[in-house]
Amino acid sequence: MNRIEFIIVTAIILFIAFALGWFAHWLIHRFNRVTQADLDELERMAQALHEAEETRDQAIAYLHHREEELGRELTQVQAELRAAMDGLREARYEADQLQRQMAERRGE
């Protein structure tokens, strides 16, 4: 095999390798091609995710507001309970004193 034949054979082999590589590249991109329907579905999913995040943020804000409101109500109810318990304690004390006074008067 002389020099010219070697160059021609090498060129043919390189061309075949190039053609096979190009065909493999085309074939891979053909199967992995993104269609407009896929892009539309992806856009729809992104919009749904955005709406879900907004709804979640609104729910969290509502829960924080409700928690603060319930905390204030609990504090108010506890204050009213303390006042009622103090009043009851005072009433019991007064009732006990009146019973003692009545017992003393009966004993006289």
Secondary structure, 3 states (H helix, E strand, C coil): CCHHHHHHHHHHHHHHHHHHHHHHHHHHHHHCCCCHHHHHHHHHHHHHHHHHHHHHHHHHHHHHHHHHHHHHHHHHHHHHHHHHHHHHHHHHHHHHHHHHHHHHHHHC
